[in-house]
Amino acid sequence: MSTNKRIRPADRSRFAMNRRDLLVAGGAMTMGFAGFPLLVSHAGAQPPAERLVVDLATEPGSLDPATTYDADGWSIVHSIYDSLLQYGENGELEPLLAESFELVDPLTYRVVLRDGIVFHNGEILNSEAIAFSLAHITDEATGSQVAGNFAVIERIEIIDELTADLKLTSPAPWLPAQIAAWLVMLPPVYASENDFIADPVGTGPYTFGSRALGDRISLTANEDYFPESPKGQPVAGEVDFRFVADATTRVADLLSGTADVVRNVPVDQTAAIERNGDRVVRIPISGAAFVRIPTDEEPFSNPLVRQAMNYAIDVPSIVDALLEGNGEPLANVFVPNGLGYDPNLEPYPYEPERALALLEEAGYPDGFETSLDATVTERTDIVDAIAGQLTAVGIRTTVNRLELALFNSGDYWLGSDPAAAPLRFLTWRPLFDPHTLLSLVFSNTGFLSRHDNPTIQTLIDAFSAESDPATRSEIGVALGLAMHEEPAAIYLYSLTSLTGARADTPEWDGRGDDYLIAARQ
């Protein structure tokens, strides 16, 4: 096998629910993370806007790319910075700052940088930036949750100003996907002498302008951005990212003209936007929604209980009634057009009577009490509908709503905080290559994991080590089947981004990784 690979250019009446039932049941239960892109029509050239105001749901806790873990934060980070690679419009990896990225042997990736790339401060991009950026994300002082995904890089050998070899301790076919998401290039000289987190400098299509904590971050178009960038060119002279947690307020901002673009539009407010003469951009993204179930405590250590929880949830009705069809029920955490996805594997059907029978077989004929954590940014109606349907089969579920920073803390992920719920409602993107999710959340050594299954672990290890894409995909299919048969989660649906835009807003390229970058090819 050649290793030379190059990245180039029953009676269910007592359980049946319609839309109104889902909403009512969900509300009654309120008791208490990441060809896909649908490109906006590019008919006719549009001049750049002077200024765009973009409402985001969440404010990044930091502008350090190594510790930014949500799609809103990534939208800002990847507007300022560039990675060596990025995902193209069909989910394929393509060079960004790299001119080429080649596997020259099983333990060596060779990076050749584009010549003449300049950081916003005038510093020239060279091979030293690769080593410096890697050192930052793996530094214990940085505290990055994804640092472990780069531990496979033993050292970087600098060949010349534009060429470097990444020397690995073991084969890592998943590494390019990690690089695309996390390893943005930092300017070594500037970052060594300045607080680059408070005043970031990258090579991206926008430069950092200012930050008003709790309110907004302002960026300015990079007029010297390299024209051949597959990320596209800025569509506005300035972009103000404002932080507006309430979805109804974001939509009101759009309707009033206070905002030009708003993220995470509620499904039931899309019609109001379109009646106003504005538009809703629907972008299928490479991501999944699921409820993480731990296997390290009873009763969840019993696979029959985890199966029962999957049979208890009417995912098709949630997709149809609450998402208006924007999503696809999933059989596991693998998504369409992602590595390892099996279109022939059927999702769990909605069979609450079977859920009751499985709970009885598992020794819980009267059910049990539990709790479910979700962030305040997630859809209340969906989370409450899931809790309501679990309660309907005897799994009496309390919902806790947490601020994003608390939800993402290690103590809550691992359940070491007594207030942490065993169940967690998650959305995760991108999943073109699901290695990050598998290694962090479902591997028994994962930084965020409460899951341990020997069969699944063996397949995760094989999936991580296999270099041949076809064989790796086959292993992924087998892994998906194992995760379906002994569930690691309540599997829900694939994700769709709904973004509102005023009619006269310049068009931008939708992205399957869910970054909102005001740029267009």
N, C-alpha and C positions, 0 to 999 in steps of 0.2 A: 504493500500500500504506500503510495506516495504521501509524504508529509508536507510537500510544498504547496501550501494553500495561501491564496492571496485575496485580500479583501479589496475589491474594486467597486473604479467607478461601477268493590262490594257496596252495602247500603251506606252511603256516605252523607246522608241528609243531615245528621246531627253535626257534621263537621263542615258542610259546604259553605263557602263564603263568596259573596260577590264583592264588587268594589266598595259599596257602602259598609258591608260587614267587616271588610279588612280595616277600613278606617275607624269604625266604631270599636272593634275589638282591640285594635292597636292603641287607641286613645285610652281605653279602660285599663290598659296594663302599665301605664306610665307611673312608676313607683320610685322612682328614685331621682391601615397604613396600607403593588404602588403596579391584497390591497386594503390596509386598515384606514389610513386617513381619508376622510371625505374632503376633498379640496373645495374651497369656495370657488365659485365660477370665476375664471380669469378673463372673461370676455371684455376686451377693451382695456387699455392701459389707464391707470389712475395715478395722479401725482401724489407724492407723499403728503400726509396730513401734517400740519404744524404741530399738533399735540393730540394725543389719545389719552383718555382717562379709562382705566381698566379696573373694575371692581373685582377683587378676590375675596374669597371667604375667610382665609386665614393669613396671618402675618408670620413670616418665618421668624423663629426665635433667634436665628443667627444668619449672617450672610456667608458663613463658612460652608463651602460646597460639601465638605466632608461630613457635616452634621445637619444637613437639610434633608428631610425625609418625606416631604409631601409635595403633591403636584403643584400647588400654588407657589411654594418656595422654589421648586425647580424652574418654574416659569421665569422667575427673576434671575436665579443663578445662571441658567443657560442662555439668558439674554446678555449677560455680562461676560461669561466665560465660554470657551469652547473646549471640547474633549478631542482626543486624537481621532475618535470614531463617532459616528452617530447612526441612528436608525433611519433608513430611507423610507419612502412612502409605501412600500410593500412589506416592510418589516425586516428588510435585509440590512446588514451592517455595511456601512460605506465609509471611506476615509473622510475626515473633516480637516483637522490640522495635519494629519498624516497624509503624505502623498501615497504611501503604500504601507501595508501592515501584513507581514508575511510570516508564516510558520515555516522556518527553515529546517528545523528538526523537532522531534517531540518535546524538547525542553527549551526551545528558543523561539521567541517571537522577535522579528526584526522590524523596527519602526524607522521609516524614512520620512522626515518632516518636510512639509512644503517650504520652499525657500522664500525668504522675504516677508514672513509674517511678523507683525510688530504688535507688541502689547500697547495698551492705551497710553502708557507713560513713555513710549518710545523705545523701550527695551526690546531687543531682538529675540524672537523665539528660537531656542536651540536645544540641543540634547540635554543640557544641564537642567532645563525646566522639567523634563520628564522625571529625572532623578529627584529633584527637589519636591515636585508635586506628590510623588509616591511616598517620599519620606514624611510629608505632612499628614497624609491620610492614614499612615500606619503608625504614627507616633502615638504612644499611649496618652500623652498629654492632650492630644486632640480629642480623644474620646469618641471616635467615630464608631458607630454600630456596624459598619461594613468593613472595618479594617481587616478583619479576618479573611475576607475574600481576596485580599492582595498579599497575604502571607506566603502564598505559593511562589511569589517572585523573590528568589534568593538574592539576586543582585542585578544591577543594571550596568552593562558594559558599554561605555561611550566609544563609538567607533570614530566618529568625526562630528563636526558641528551640527549636522542634520541627521545623523544615523546613530541609533542605539539598539542594543540587543537586550531583551528582557529574558534573563536566565531563570528557569523554573526548577523547583525541587521535584515536581511531578507533572505529568501532562495535565493541562487545564484548558480544555476546549471551550469552556464557559468564560474564560478570562476576557476576551474581547467585549462581551456583553457588559461585564462589570466596568470596563474602561469607558465604554460609551456613556454609561449612566453617572459614574462617580469620579473618574480621574480627569478632571479638568486641569488645564495647564495654568500654573501660577508663575508669575515673574520672579525668579530667584533673588535678584538684587533688591528689587522693591520690597518684596515680601519679607526679606531678612531684616530690613531696616525700618519698616513701617507696620502699622496696625492694618494689615490688608483685609481683616475681617470687617472692621468698621468702615474702611475706605477701600473697597475692592477694585483691583485692576486686572483685567483679563484681555482676551483678544476678540471678544464677541461683537455682535452687531450693535450693541448699545454700551455706552459708558456710564458708570455710576455718577449720579448727580448729587442727591441729598436723601436723607432719611429723617422722617419725623416719627418717632416711636409711637406705635398705636394708631397711626394715621395713614402714612403713605411712604413709598419709596419712588423717587423720580430718577429716570434714566434719560440719557441724551443719545441720539443716533451717532454711531461711529462712522464718520464720513470717510475714513480710510479703511473700512472693512474690505477684506480681499474679495474681489468681484466674482471669483470662481467658487465661493463657498456654497456647498449644497444646502446650507441652512437658510440661504436667501439673504436679501438686502432689507434694511429697515424700511418700514412703510410709514414712519412718522418721525418728525424731528425730535419730539419728546414723548415719553410715555410715563404717565403717572399711575403706578400701581397703588390703589387704595384698598384698605382692609375693612370690609363690611360683612360682618358675620351673619347678619340676618338676610335670608334669601329674598324675602318679600321686599326689603329695603333696597337690595341690589336691583331687583326688577323695577321698582319705582324710580330709582336713579336713571335707569335706561329710558323709561317712558317719559321722564321729565327732561331728558337731555343732559342731566348732570353727569352721566357716565356714557361713554361710547361703546364699551364692551363690558359684559358681565359674565362671570363664570358661574357654573353650577345652577342653571336656571331650573326651578321646580317644574315638573312635567305639567302640572295643572295651571301654570302661568304662561305656557308657550303661546296659547291662543291670543292672550291679551297683547303680547309683544307683536304678533303678526297682524292683529287688527290695527295696531298703531302704525302699521306701515314699515315696521322694522323686521329683522329676520332672526331666526333661530338656526344656528349651525349645529347639526347633529354629526358627531364624529365618533364612530366605533373605535374604541381604543383597546389596546392589548392589556386587559386587566380583568380581575375577577372580584366578586363579592362573596364572602363566606363567613361563617362563624367558627372561629378556632375552638376546638374542644381539646382539653388536656387529657393525656392518658396516664398521668402520674398520681391521680387521686380517684377514689370511688365517688360516684358510681361510673364515672366516665372511663375508667380503666377497662370496663366490660364492653367489648365491641358490639354486643347486642344492643346496649343502650345507645351507642353512637349511631347504629343503623336505625333504631327507632326514632331518633331525633331527626334523621333525614326523611323518613317516611312521614313525619308529622307536619312537614312544611310544604304548603301548596305553592311551590315556586312559579309554575306557569301563571297562576292567578295574580301573584305579586307582580310579575313582569307585565302582564296584560293590564291589570287594573291600576297599579301604582306607578308603573314605568311607561305605560301606554305603548308597550311592545318594544321599547328601547333596551334590548338585551336578549340573551339567549340562555335558557336553563343549562347548567353545567353538571357533568357527571363527576367532576373532581376539580382541581385547581388549574388544570390545563385548559387553554382557551383556543378558539379558532385561529388558524394561521400561526399559532405558536408551536414551538418544538414539543413533540410528544403528544399532541392532541389527537384523539381518536374519535372521528365522527360517528363510528358505529357503536360506541359505548353509550347506552341510554342513561340519562339522569335518573335519580330515584323518583319514582312516581309518588303522587300524593295518596297515601293509603293509611289514614289515621287508625283504622281498626287493626291493621298489621303492626303499627307502632305500639298500640296497647298490648297486643299479644307478645311482642318481643320484650316489652318491659316486664310483663308477668313472667316470661321465661327466664329473664335475667334476675328475677328475685325482687322486683319492684312493682307488685300489683297495684299498690296505692300511689305509685309515682314518688316524687321527691321534690324538694325545694332547691332552687339554685338562683344564680344571678348572672346578668349579662352586661358587660361594659361596652359602651359605644361613645364616640366623640360627639360633642355638641354640633359638629359640622355635618354629621351623617343624617340621612333622612329619618326624621322621627317616626313617620307613619310606617316605614318599612321595618325599622327595628322593633316597633311596638307590635306590628302584625306578626312578626316571627315569635316574639314573646307570647302573644296571645294564642298562637297555634300550638306552641309547646305546652302552654298551660292547659289547653283543651284536651291533651292526652295525659295529663297528670304531672307534667314537668313544670311545676309552678315557678314561673320565671319573673324575677324583679329586674328592671332595667335601671342601670346607673349611667348618667350622662356626665362625661368628663371633658375638661379642657384638653386640647390636643397635647400640650406639653406633658401633662400628668399621664394621659393615656399612653404616651410613647416612652415613659420612664421604664427603666429596666425592672424596677420593683413591681410594677403593674404587669408587665409582660410575663414575668416569672412567677407571679403570685406570692412573692415574699412579703408584700404589704398586705396586712390583714384585711384592708378594705377592698382589695382587688377581687374582681369576680373571676370565676373559673372560665366563663365563656366570654369571647371577645368578637364583636362584629367588626370585620375588616374589609377594606377594599385595597387591592394591591395592584400596582402597575409599575413598569411594563412587564409583560410576561412573554415576550417573544422568545426569550430563553429564561425558563423559570428557575435557574440555579440559585439566584439570591433568595427567593422565597423558600425553596427547599432547604438550602443550607442554613438559613437563619431560623426558620420557624418549625421545620419538620424533621431535620436531622437531629439525632440524639446528642450531638455536640453543638447544636446551634445556639448562638448568643441569645436568642429570644425563644428558645424551644422548651415546651413541656410535653414533647412527643417522643415516644420510644417504641419502635416496632422492628424486630430483627429482620423480617422479610423486606419491609420498606427501606430500612437502612442499607441493606445489601444493594438494593436497586438504586438508591440515591448515590451510593459510592460508585457504582458502575456507571451511572449516568454522568457523574462528575469527571470520570477518568477516561471515557471513551472518546477518541479523537475522530473516528470516522462518522460523518454526519448522519448517514443512513442507519448505521448500527446504533448510534446514540438515540436517534428518533425511535427505533424499535424498543430500546430499553425504556425510553420515556413512556411509550404506550403500555408496556408491562408495569411500570411504576404507577401509572394512572389507574390501571385495573386493580392493583393491590390497594391503592389508596381509596378506591371506590368500595371494594369488598370489606375492608376494615377501615371505616372512615376516620380521617384525621380532623374532619370539620363537618359542619352542615354546609353542603355545597349549594350555592345560590345561582348566580347569573353572571354573564359577561357584562362589561361596563360600556356605557356610551356617554360621551361628554356632550352636554347641552350648553351652548354658549350663545348669549344674546348679543346682537350688534345692531347699532343704528343703521338705517338704510344707506347713509352717505359715508359710512366708515370704510376706509380702505381695506381691501381684501388681504388676508394673510393665509399662510399654508397651515391647514390642520395637520396634527401630528398624532400618530398612533401611540407615542409614549406619553401623551397628555400634557406636554409642555405647551403653554400659550406664549409663543414668541412672535412679536409683531414684525414678522419678516416674511418675505415672499420671493420665490425664485423668478 
